[in-house]
C-alpha cells in the first residue's frame, strides 16, 4: 500500500491489471463509455487461462439462445442456481449476474469483435429444476489470427496437448475427421482443408492462425482493443496500490529495467490478474493437500492483485464448497522435456466401459459426471485421501473405440506400446496384474469389476446412477443401448491411466459486491477498487453448475465494473439495474 504524496507520472480514468477475459472486457466497455483506459499485463501476452480454456461462456437468457432455436429463460436459470448453490450465500451477486447477463453479452458483441453462438446441445453439468439442455453455453466464433498481424504473437497459445502437428488448433467438430481421415470422403476433404491451412500458416507463423475455443475468445477481445486503440502495456506488473483519503486512486507498476511508474486512476483500479492458483502461500492456506501439487493455470498467476488488495484489509473468500474448480489429469513424464498434462474432460470418462477406482480398487464416483464433480469425489473419499490418485480402467475394445487420455482412439499397437513403455499407459493381462502395477488392492478391483459388469450387462449402474443425467448421456455413446454410459468391461488385456486433481481456476478470491467492488473485512466496499475474473470469488460458491461458469461471470462482471466506474447505467432501464444500489447515474444522450 502506498499513500499518495507524489505527483502521477501519468493518469487514466480506469486502470486494469490483467489482460484475460475479465480485464479485457472491463477495458472494452469502459472505453465505449468514454473513459480513458489502460491495461497493464504482467506477461508478454494476452489471454491468461482464457487462452488455454475451452472458451465456453455460460450466460443464461441471451438472445443468442433464441437465434440458436433453444430459447433460454433467466427465471429457469434462477431456479436452477437456487437448487445447485442452495444456502451457500452470494445471492445478490448471482442475481446481478442473472439480471444483467443478457444485456452484457448483447452489448459486448455489438461494440466489439467478440461473437458467440449458443450451443443447441450442451447440457448443464448438474441436474435440477430449471436445468437446460442447450442455449446457456455460448461458444466463441473461430477467429483468423492473421487479422492481428504481428500482434498475433501476443496471444498466449493453448496447451500443447491440445494442438496437433506442433501448433494446429482443432475445433471439436473437426476432431473425428482428423482422427479418421480415410473413413469417408467428407472426413478426407475436411482433413485436407484443415491441415492445408495449417501448413500455409507455418510459412509465416510459429503456430496455426485458425483460432478456436478460448484462444479465439482471447484473440477477439485483443483484436477489439487494438481496433479501438485501447492500450495494453505488456511486462508491466502491479507493485503497489496507492490510497488517498481512504480511496484507491492509482498504482505503482514495474517497467523493464527495474524502473517504476506511478499511474493515477480517476475512476478506479480493476484487479483481473488470474487469481491465487500459483501463489504458494495462499494455495497452501486454502487448497486441500491432495490437490496442491498440480495446476493448469499459467505459472504467472501468482495472485499479485489479490495480495495487493489484502494489504488494504480486503476480505479473502475461501470459495465456500471448494477453493478450486477441478479437472482430473493424467501426466506423461518425458525425459529432458516438460511433462505433458492431459485433462480428462469429455472424450473418455463418460464413455461406456470405463471405471475409475481408488487405492482400495473400489469405485468412488459417477465417472460420467463433470470434471469438477469427478475430482470432488476424489477429494471427498471420507477424508481418507485414498482416491488421490485415481485410476481410469478400460479393456482393449474401449481403447480402440474411444481412446484414453493422450492415447487417441484407433491407435496402432505400436503407438499403444510406446505409451506403455513410457509408463503413461499401464497394461495388465489380468486384473490382478494390472492392480499390482497400479499398487491397487487386487481383490478389491476384481470384486468391483465383477459387480460393475453384473449390472452393466443390463445397462444399469445402481451404485452411482451413471447415465441418469442429461449431461451423462450427452457425453456418452448414443450407439450403446440401453445406457450410453454403461457397458461391461471385457476380457484382458486391461489398460489404465492414473489421474490427479488439478485446478483449472479458483473459486476462492476477493469478496466483492454485485458490481465487483472489493469488500474489506467489515463488509464495506473499498472505494476505487474492483475485481473480476478469477480475482473475484466465484458467485457459484465452489459449485460448478455448467460449461463456462468461470468465463460467463468474468465477462458479465467485467461489464458491470465498467458500467459502475463510468456511472453510465441508464435509469430508464430498470430491468438491468437489479443490484445496482445507490449509484449516481447519468443518462447518455
Secondary structure by P-SEA (a helix, b strand, c coil): ccccccccccccccccccccaaaaaaaaaaaaaccbbbbbbccccccccccccccbbbbccccccccccccccaaaaaaaaaaacccccaaaaaaaaaacaaaaaaaaaaaccbbbbcccccccccccccccccccccccccccccccccccccccccccccccccbbbbccccccccccccccaaaaaaaaaaaaaaaaaaccccccccccaaaaaaaaaaaaaaaacccccccccccbbbbccccccbbbbccccbbbbbbbbccbbbbccccccccaaaaaacccccccccccccccccaaaaaaaaaabbbbbccccccbbbbbbbbbbbccccbbbbbbcccccccccbbbbcccccccccccccaaaaaaaaaccccccccccbbbbbcaaaaaccccccccccccaaaaaaaaaaccbbbbccaaaaaaaacccaaaaaaaaaaaaaaaaacccccccccccaaaaaaccccccccccbbbbccccbbbbbbbbbbccccccccccccccccccccccccccccccccccccccccccccaaaaaaaaaaaaaaaaaaaccccccccccccccccccccccc
